[in-house]
């Protein structure tokens, strides 16, 4: 009898805990009225293209400015600043081969900006960071590199991103539990082997082993993090969002997949599943589907426009589609109240640019750069360089300002020489 009663009590206690974990109340602004404002989490989204941007249409001080119209049309045009005159001042070489340096500062084995901030900004979310690419990449040049300068493989399918945010077959609890247990036992074994070697190696190998132990500790932290989140419920999908019935990640469908990723990033931020993202817009040789029609030429071919008006117009049409997604992303966050009472956009820094300054000539001078959201002192356009009021020349000076705005006590990042605080903060 006592055993039966004990089992019943254990079951009820377990059931109540399960219910409490599965049912989470939403944030209710009315309950926080009159209470001190909660400090909102900071977020970073880094977006780069492998085929540059057509700068006359990108920079807000240009007579063209077509690429800014999507933001103006959706009411977020006052929440951005385009910046000219900055680049990495490094070797030029083949522009395609160095597109991955956009957020690293072109430093050998350097960490990208998103991965620099991810351990801190993503400490309390299901995913420390998420890397995305709107289709398959060429040159194996993702925008995100870890602390050792190793490229991180991105997600190329919107359905996979959906499963990460909202759960589903790709997030089977039982399978995740098995993988985590397997990973942990394997980690225990290799750690034991390394410790047995410790007393038999020289000083130089000892340093390598210390570096290895550091890497193992990082893996252990990530495994523990995944275990902590395993039993926590996923967010409920927004009923207004749906994936296409047949997923197609061919180059021709890049714009459609990119659109889905912009929308899913906004949903992931709203649900606080992740606070750090990178999105690569890849080089696509084939023709793209745009506005329901297959273009006559491939994206790569069009990027080599030679200032021919027809090609320029087609290129700007593709890039406008990129900006449509960005503007929609910003609008979604602007219309969502954050925990501090402001908008989510005010606490989310969006960086858009390319280390391919001019794809037509493969030039890497004067990057097209944009900073949006984040609560900065936006001024539509900022001209930098020796002959400007703002003398900055290094793209990483912008990243130092981003870091400081997000609460990092950093006065240097990669190749930075200063910051843009006076202009943007």
URHUUR-V472881 format. One record per residue. N is the residue number from 1. RES is the residue in three letters. PSI is psi in whole degrees, 0 to 359 (NA if undefined). D_FIRST is the distance of its C-alpha to the first C-alpha in Angstrom with 1 decimal. Layout:
# URHUUR-V472881
n=N res=RES psi=PSI d_first=D_FIRST
n=N res=RES psi=PSI d_first=D_FIRST
This chain:
# URHUUR-V472881
n=1 res=UNK psi=313 d_first=0.0
n=2 res=UNK psi=321 d_first=3.8
n=3 res=UNK psi=318 d_first=5.3
n=4 res=UNK psi=317 d_first=5.0
n=5 res=UNK psi=319 d_first=6.2
n=6 res=UNK psi=317 d_first=8.6
n=7 res=UNK psi=321 d_first=9.8
n=8 res=UNK psi=317 d_first=10.5
n=9 res=UNK psi=320 d_first=12.3
n=10 res=UNK psi=318 d_first=14.2
n=11 res=UNK psi=315 d_first=15.2
n=12 res=UNK psi=320 d_first=16.5
n=13 res=UNK psi=317 d_first=18.3
n=14 res=UNK psi=318 d_first=19.9
n=15 res=UNK psi=318 d_first=20.9
n=16 res=UNK psi=323 d_first=22.5
n=17 res=UNK psi=320 d_first=24.4
n=18 res=UNK psi=318 d_first=25.5
n=19 res=UNK psi=317 d_first=26.8
n=20 res=UNK psi=324 d_first=28.6
n=21 res=UNK psi=332 d_first=30.2
n=22 res=UNK psi=336 d_first=31.3
n=23 res=UNK psi=110 d_first=32.8
n=24 res=UNK psi=129 d_first=35.6
n=25 res=UNK psi=143 d_first=37.9
n=26 res=UNK psi=165 d_first=41.6
n=27 res=UNK psi=124 d_first=44.1
n=28 res=UNK psi=104 d_first=45.3
n=29 res=UNK psi=326 d_first=48.8
n=30 res=UNK psi=332 d_first=48.7
n=31 res=UNK psi=341 d_first=45.9
n=32 res=UNK psi=4 d_first=48.0
n=33 res=UNK psi=131 d_first=51.2
n=34 res=UNK psi=347 d_first=52.6
n=35 res=UNK psi=157 d_first=50.3
n=36 res=UNK psi=142 d_first=51.8
n=37 res=UNK psi=137 d_first=52.4
n=38 res=UNK psi=140 d_first=50.0
n=39 res=UNK psi=127 d_first=51.9
n=40 res=UNK psi=147 d_first=51.9
n=41 res=UNK psi=149 d_first=51.3
n=42 res=UNK psi=149 d_first=54.5
n=43 res=UNK psi=153 d_first=54.9
n=44 res=UNK psi=132 d_first=57.5
n=45 res=UNK psi=118 d_first=58.7
n=46 res=UNK psi=122 d_first=61.5
n=47 res=UNK psi=129 d_first=63.4
n=48 res=UNK psi=145 d_first=66.3
n=49 res=UNK psi=149 d_first=68.6
n=50 res=UNK psi=354 d_first=70.1
n=51 res=UNK psi=24 d_first=73.3
n=52 res=UNK psi=193 d_first=74.0
n=53 res=UNK psi=149 d_first=75.0
n=54 res=UNK psi=102 d_first=78.4
n=55 res=UNK psi=322 d_first=79.2
n=56 res=UNK psi=332 d_first=81.9
n=57 res=UNK psi=347 d_first=79.2
n=58 res=UNK psi=312 d_first=76.4
n=59 res=UNK psi=135 d_first=78.0
n=60 res=UNK psi=345 d_first=78.1
n=61 res=UNK psi=6 d_first=81.6
n=62 res=UNK psi=155 d_first=83.0
n=63 res=UNK psi=342 d_first=85.1
n=64 res=UNK psi=281 d_first=82.8
n=65 res=UNK psi=23 d_first=79.2
n=66 res=UNK psi=330 d_first=77.8
n=67 res=UNK psi=352 d_first=74.5
n=68 res=UNK psi=349 d_first=73.7
n=69 res=UNK psi=321 d_first=74.0
n=70 res=UNK psi=323 d_first=70.4
n=71 res=UNK psi=318 d_first=69.2
n=72 res=UNK psi=319 d_first=71.8
n=73 res=UNK psi=330 d_first=71.0
n=74 res=UNK psi=9 d_first=67.3
n=75 res=UNK psi=22 d_first=68.1
n=76 res=UNK psi=14 d_first=67.0
n=77 res=UNK psi=343 d_first=70.5
n=78 res=UNK psi=3 d_first=70.6
n=79 res=UNK psi=33 d_first=67.6
n=80 res=UNK psi=158 d_first=69.3
n=81 res=UNK psi=122 d_first=72.0
n=82 res=UNK psi=147 d_first=73.9
n=83 res=UNK psi=125 d_first=75.3
n=84 res=UNK psi=160 d_first=78.4
n=85 res=UNK psi=2 d_first=80.1
n=86 res=UNK psi=144 d_first=77.1
n=87 res=UNK psi=194 d_first=76.2
n=88 res=UNK psi=355 d_first=75.3
n=89 res=UNK psi=35 d_first=78.8
n=90 res=UNK psi=189 d_first=77.9
n=91 res=UNK psi=143 d_first=79.4
n=92 res=UNK psi=296 d_first=80.1
n=93 res=UNK psi=202 d_first=80.0
n=94 res=UNK psi=121 d_first=78.7
n=95 res=UNK psi=321 d_first=76.9
n=96 res=UNK psi=322 d_first=74.3
n=97 res=UNK psi=345 d_first=73.3
n=98 res=UNK psi=15 d_first=72.5
n=99 res=UNK psi=335 d_first=70.7
n=100 res=UNK psi=350 d_first=67.4
n=101 res=UNK psi=359 d_first=68.9
n=102 res=UNK psi=312 d_first=68.7
n=103 res=UNK psi=16 d_first=65.7
n=104 res=UNK psi=341 d_first=66.3
n=105 res=UNK psi=16 d_first=69.9
n=106 res=UNK psi=44 d_first=71.3
n=107 res=UNK psi=131 d_first=70.1
n=108 res=UNK psi=132 d_first=69.3
n=109 res=UNK psi=39 d_first=65.6
n=110 res=UNK psi=154 d_first=64.9
n=111 res=UNK psi=144 d_first=61.7
n=112 res=UNK psi=159 d_first=62.0
n=113 res=UNK psi=318 d_first=61.5
n=114 res=UNK psi=321 d_first=58.3
n=115 res=UNK psi=338 d_first=56.7
n=116 res=UNK psi=320 d_first=58.1
n=117 res=UNK psi=341 d_first=56.2
n=118 res=UNK psi=316 d_first=53.0
n=119 res=UNK psi=327 d_first=51.0
n=120 res=UNK psi=309 d_first=51.4
n=121 res=UNK psi=330 d_first=51.5
n=122 res=UNK psi=16 d_first=48.7
n=123 res=UNK psi=333 d_first=46.3
n=124 res=UNK psi=15 d_first=43.9
n=125 res=UNK psi=166 d_first=44.1
n=126 res=UNK psi=320 d_first=42.5
n=127 res=UNK psi=129 d_first=45.7
n=128 res=UNK psi=321 d_first=48.1
n=129 res=UNK psi=159 d_first=51.0
n=130 res=UNK psi=132 d_first=51.9
n=131 res=UNK psi=133 d_first=55.1
n=132 res=UNK psi=155 d_first=56.7
n=133 res=UNK psi=133 d_first=59.8
n=134 res=UNK psi=62 d_first=61.3
n=135 res=UNK psi=178 d_first=61.8
n=136 res=UNK psi=147 d_first=62.7
n=137 res=UNK psi=158 d_first=64.7
n=138 res=UNK psi=153 d_first=68.0
n=139 res=UNK psi=5 d_first=69.0
n=140 res=UNK psi=56 d_first=65.3
n=141 res=UNK psi=66 d_first=65.8
n=142 res=UNK psi=159 d_first=62.6
n=143 res=UNK psi=339 d_first=62.9
n=144 res=UNK psi=127 d_first=59.8
n=145 res=UNK psi=138 d_first=60.1
n=146 res=UNK psi=187 d_first=57.6
n=147 res=UNK psi=338 d_first=58.4
n=148 res=UNK psi=10 d_first=60.1
n=149 res=UNK psi=19 d_first=62.2
n=150 res=UNK psi=127 d_first=60.4
n=151 res=UNK psi=138 d_first=60.3
n=152 res=UNK psi=129 d_first=56.9
n=153 res=UNK psi=133 d_first=56.5
n=154 res=UNK psi=162 d_first=56.2
n=155 res=UNK psi=131 d_first=54.4
n=156 res=UNK psi=354 d_first=56.9
n=157 res=UNK psi=124 d_first=54.8
n=158 res=UNK psi=327 d_first=53.8
n=159 res=UNK psi=325 d_first=50.8
n=160 res=UNK psi=318 d_first=49.4
n=161 res=UNK psi=319 d_first=49.9
n=162 res=UNK psi=315 d_first=48.2
n=163 res=UNK psi=325 d_first=45.1
n=164 res=UNK psi=324 d_first=45.1
n=165 res=UNK psi=319 d_first=45.2
n=166 res=UNK psi=3 d_first=42.9
n=167 res=UNK psi=195 d_first=40.8
n=168 res=UNK psi=196 d_first=40.8
n=169 res=UNK psi=323 d_first=41.2
n=170 res=UNK psi=351 d_first=43.0
n=171 res=UNK psi=37 d_first=40.1
n=172 res=UNK psi=122 d_first=37.2
n=173 res=UNK psi=317 d_first=34.3
n=174 res=UNK psi=316 d_first=33.2
n=175 res=UNK psi=319 d_first=36.7
n=176 res=UNK psi=319 d_first=37.3
n=177 res=UNK psi=317 d_first=34.2
n=178 res=UNK psi=314 d_first=35.5
n=179 res=UNK psi=320 d_first=39.0
n=180 res=UNK psi=318 d_first=37.9
n=181 res=UNK psi=317 d_first=35.9
n=182 res=UNK psi=316 d_first=38.9
n=183 res=UNK psi=320 d_first=41.3
n=184 res=UNK psi=318 d_first=39.5
n=185 res=UNK psi=322 d_first=39.2
n=186 res=UNK psi=320 d_first=42.9
n=187 res=UNK psi=319 d_first=43.8
n=188 res=UNK psi=319 d_first=42.1
n=189 res=UNK psi=312 d_first=44.2
n=190 res=UNK psi=330 d_first=47.6
n=191 res=UNK psi=319 d_first=47.0
n=192 res=UNK psi=317 d_first=46.4
n=193 res=UNK psi=318 d_first=49.6
n=194 res=UNK psi=320 d_first=51.6
n=195 res=UNK psi=326 d_first=50.5
n=196 res=UNK psi=333 d_first=51.6
n=197 res=UNK psi=340 d_first=55.0
n=198 res=UNK psi=321 d_first=55.4
n=199 res=UNK psi=0 d_first=57.1
n=200 res=UNK psi=12 d_first=59.5
n=201 res=UNK psi=161 d_first=61.3
n=202 res=UNK psi=181 d_first=64.3
n=203 res=UNK psi=319 d_first=64.6
n=204 res=UNK psi=316 d_first=65.3
n=205 res=UNK psi=331 d_first=62.4
n=206 res=UNK psi=319 d_first=60.2
n=207 res=UNK psi=319 d_first=61.1
n=208 res=UNK psi=322 d_first=60.1
n=209 res=UNK psi=322 d_first=56.8
n=210 res=UNK psi=319 d_first=56.1
n=211 res=UNK psi=322 d_first=56.8
n=212 res=UNK psi=314 d_first=54.4
n=213 res=UNK psi=322 d_first=51.6
n=214 res=UNK psi=318 d_first=52.4
n=215 res=UNK psi=320 d_first=52.0
n=216 res=UNK psi=319 d_first=48.7
n=217 res=UNK psi=322 d_first=47.3
n=218 res=UNK psi=318 d_first=48.4
n=219 res=UNK psi=318 d_first=46.5
n=220 res=UNK psi=318 d_first=43.4
n=221 res=UNK psi=319 d_first=43.6
n=222 res=UNK psi=323 d_first=43.9
n=223 res=UNK psi=317 d_first=41.0
n=224 res=UNK psi=321 d_first=38.8
n=225 res=UNK psi=315 d_first=40.2
n=226 res=UNK psi=323 d_first=39.3
n=227 res=UNK psi=320 d_first=35.7
n=228 res=UNK psi=327 d_first=35.4
n=229 res=UNK psi=353 d_first=36.6
n=230 res=UNK psi=320 d_first=34.7
n=231 res=UNK psi=0 d_first=31.8
n=232 res=UNK psi=138 d_first=34.0
n=233 res=UNK psi=149 d_first=35.1
n=234 res=UNK psi=162 d_first=38.7
n=235 res=UNK psi=156 d_first=41.0
n=236 res=UNK psi=129 d_first=41.7
n=237 res=UNK psi=145 d_first=45.1
n=238 res=UNK psi=126 d_first=47.9
n=239 res=UNK psi=342 d_first=48.6
n=240 res=UNK psi=352 d_first=52.3
n=241 res=UNK psi=138 d_first=52.2
n=242 res=UNK psi=147 d_first=52.0
n=243 res=UNK psi=153 d_first=53.0
n=244 res=UNK psi=151 d_first=55.7
n=245 res=UNK psi=320 d_first=54.6
n=246 res=UNK psi=112 d_first=56.6
n=247 res=UNK psi=136 d_first=56.6
n=248 res=UNK psi=115 d_first=59.9
n=249 res=UNK psi=22 d_first=60.6
n=250 res=UNK psi=156 d_first=64.1
n=251 res=UNK psi=325 d_first=66.7
n=252 res=UNK psi=336 d_first=68.1
n=253 res=UNK psi=20 d_first=64.9
n=254 res=UNK psi=314 d_first=64.7
n=255 res=UNK psi=318 d_first=65.3
n=256 res=UNK psi=318 d_first=62.7
n=257 res=UNK psi=323 d_first=60.0
n=258 res=UNK psi=317 d_first=61.2
n=259 res=UNK psi=315 d_first=60.8
n=260 res=UNK psi=321 d_first=57.2
n=261 res=UNK psi=321 d_first=56.6
n=262 res=UNK psi=313 d_first=58.2
n=263 res=UNK psi=320 d_first=55.9
n=264 res=UNK psi=325 d_first=52.7
n=265 res=UNK psi=317 d_first=53.6
n=266 res=UNK psi=317 d_first=53.9
n=267 res=UNK psi=321 d_first=50.5
n=268 res=UNK psi=322 d_first=48.9
n=269 res=UNK psi=317 d_first=50.5
n=270 res=UNK psi=324 d_first=49.4
n=271 res=UNK psi=1 d_first=45.7
n=272 res=UNK psi=37 d_first=46.2
n=273 res=UNK psi=331 d_first=45.2
n=274 res=UNK psi=150 d_first=48.3
n=275 res=UNK psi=357 d_first=51.2
n=276 res=UNK psi=123 d_first=53.6
n=277 res=UNK psi=152 d_first=55.3
n=278 res=UNK psi=144 d_first=58.4
n=279 res=UNK psi=120 d_first=60.1
n=280 res=UNK psi=129 d_first=62.9
n=281 res=UNK psi=105 d_first=65.3
n=282 res=UNK psi=169 d_first=66.7
n=283 res=UNK psi=124 d_first=70.0
n=284 res=UNK psi=118 d_first=70.3
n=285 res=UNK psi=326 d_first=73.3
n=286 res=UNK psi=170 d_first=72.8
n=287 res=UNK psi=145 d_first=73.7
n=288 res=UNK psi=148 d_first=71.0
n=289 res=UNK psi=121 d_first=69.9
n=290 res=UNK psi=122 d_first=70.9
n=291 res=UNK psi=37 d_first=70.7
n=292 res=UNK psi=1 d_first=70.1
n=293 res=UNK psi=145 d_first=73.1
n=294 res=UNK psi=125 d_first=73.6
n=295 res=UNK psi=156 d_first=76.0
n=296 res=UNK psi=333 d_first=79.2
n=297 res=UNK psi=160 d_first=78.8
n=298 res=UNK psi=156 d_first=76.0
n=299 res=UNK psi=313 d_first=74.5
n=300 res=UNK psi=315 d_first=75.9
n=301 res=UNK psi=317 d_first=79.3
n=302 res=UNK psi=326 d_first=79.4
n=303 res=UNK psi=335 d_first=78.5
n=304 res=UNK psi=68 d_first=81.9
n=305 res=UNK psi=336 d_first=83.7
n=306 res=UNK psi=25 d_first=87.0
n=307 res=UNK psi=19 d_first=87.3
n=308 res=UNK psi=127 d_first=88.0
n=309 res=UNK psi=319 d_first=87.1
n=310 res=UNK psi=316 d_first=85.3
n=311 res=UNK psi=320 d_first=83.0
n=312 res=UNK psi=316 d_first=82.4
n=313 res=UNK psi=321 d_first=81.4
n=314 res=UNK psi=320 d_first=79.0
n=315 res=UNK psi=314 d_first=77.5
n=316 res=UNK psi=327 d_first=77.0
n=317 res=UNK psi=318 d_first=75.4
n=318 res=UNK psi=314 d_first=72.8
n=319 res=UNK psi=330 d_first=72.3
n=320 res=UNK psi=324 d_first=72.0
n=321 res=UNK psi=320 d_first=69.1
n=322 res=UNK psi=313 d_first=67.5
n=323 res=UNK psi=331 d_first=68.2
n=324 res=UNK psi=317 d_first=66.9
n=325 res=UNK psi=317 d_first=63.4
n=326 res=UNK psi=318 d_first=63.7
n=327 res=UNK psi=320 d_first=64.9
n=328 res=UNK psi=320 d_first=62.1
n=329 res=UNK psi=313 d_first=59.6
n=330 res=UNK psi=318 d_first=61.2
n=331 res=UNK psi=319 d_first=61.3
n=332 res=UNK psi=319 d_first=57.5
n=333 res=UNK psi=325 d_first=56.8
n=334 res=UNK psi=326 d_first=59.4
n=335 res=UNK psi=4 d_first=57.8
n=336 res=UNK psi=125 d_first=54.3
n=337 res=UNK psi=131 d_first=53.4
n=338 res=UNK psi=175 d_first=52.1
n=339 res=UNK psi=343 d_first=49.7
n=340 res=UNK psi=4 d_first=52.8
n=341 res=UNK psi=345 d_first=54.2
n=342 res=UNK psi=196 d_first=56.9
n=343 res=UNK psi=156 d_first=57.0
n=344 res=UNK psi=331 d_first=55.3
n=345 res=UNK psi=327 d_first=58.8
n=346 res=UNK psi=339 d_first=59.8
n=347 res=UNK psi=12 d_first=57.2
n=348 res=UNK psi=115 d_first=57.8
n=349 res=UNK psi=125 d_first=60.8
n=350 res=UNK psi=122 d_first=62.3
n=351 res=UNK psi=128 d_first=64.8
n=352 res=UNK psi=133 d_first=66.9
n=353 res=UNK psi=197 d_first=69.7
n=354 res=UNK psi=142 d_first=71.2
n=355 res=UNK psi=1 d_first=72.7
n=356 res=UNK psi=93 d_first=75.0
n=357 res=UNK psi=326 d_first=77.4
n=358 res=UNK psi=100 d_first=79.8
n=359 res=UNK psi=335 d_first=78.6
n=360 res=UNK psi=328 d_first=82.1
n=361 res=UNK psi=3 d_first=83.5
n=362 res=UNK psi=31 d_first=80.4
n=363 res=UNK psi=150 d_first=81.2
n=364 res=UNK psi=41 d_first=78.7
n=365 res=UNK psi=135 d_first=80.5
n=366 res=UNK psi=75 d_first=79.5
n=367 res=UNK psi=143 d_first=76.0
n=368 res=UNK psi=117 d_first=74.9
n=369 res=UNK psi=143 d_first=72.1
n=370 res=UNK psi=138 d_first=70.2
n=371 res=UNK psi=135 d_first=67.7
n=372 res=UNK psi=157 d_first=65.8
n=373 res=UNK psi=206 d_first=63.2
n=374 res=UNK psi=358 d_first=61.7
n=375 res=UNK psi=22 d_first=63.4
n=376 res=UNK psi=167 d_first=66.6
n=377 res=UNK psi=79 d_first=70.1
n=378 res=UNK psi=144 d_first=71.0
n=379 res=UNK psi=21 d_first=74.7
n=380 res=UNK psi=306 d_first=75.0
n=381 res=UNK psi=146 d_first=77.0
n=382 res=UNK psi=120 d_first=77.6
n=383 res=UNK psi=128 d_first=80.5
n=384 res=UNK psi=164 d_first=80.3
n=385 res=UNK psi=169 d_first=82.8
n=386 res=UNK psi=326 d_first=85.8
n=387 res=UNK psi=14 d_first=87.9
n=388 res=UNK psi=166 d_first=85.3
n=389 res=UNK psi=319 d_first=84.1
n=390 res=UNK psi=109 d_first=80.8
n=391 res=UNK psi=355 d_first=82.0
n=392 res=UNK psi=143 d_first=78.7
n=393 res=UNK psi=344 d_first=79.0
n=394 res=UNK psi=130 d_first=75.7
n=395 res=UNK psi=329 d_first=72.9
n=396 res=UNK psi=345 d_first=70.4
n=397 res=UNK psi=322 d_first=71.8
n=398 res=UNK psi=319 d_first=70.0
n=399 res=UNK psi=329 d_first=66.8
n=400 res=UNK psi=317 d_first=67.1
n=401 res=UNK psi=319 d_first=67.3
n=402 res=UNK psi=314 d_first=64.2
n=403 res=UNK psi=314 d_first=62.3
n=404 res=UNK psi=324 d_first=63.4
n=405 res=UNK psi=329 d_first=62.6
n=406 res=UNK psi=7 d_first=59.0
n=407 res=UNK psi=9 d_first=58.6
n=408 res=UNK psi=136 d_first=59.6
n=409 res=UNK psi=70 d_first=61.9
n=410 res=UNK psi=127 d_first=64.1
n=411 res=UNK psi=4 d_first=67.9
n=412 res=UNK psi=147 d_first=68.3
n=413 res=UNK psi=119 d_first=67.0
n=414 res=UNK psi=245 d_first=68.6
n=415 res=UNK psi=17 d_first=72.3
n=416 res=UNK psi=152 d_first=72.3
n=417 res=UNK psi=344 d_first=75.2
n=418 res=UNK psi=216 d_first=74.3
n=419 res=UNK psi=175 d_first=72.3
n=420 res=UNK psi=28 d_first=72.9
n=421 res=UNK psi=317 d_first=71.3
n=422 res=UNK psi=330 d_first=74.5
n=423 res=UNK psi=331 d_first=74.8
n=424 res=UNK psi=344 d_first=71.1
n=425 res=UNK psi=NA d_first=69.3
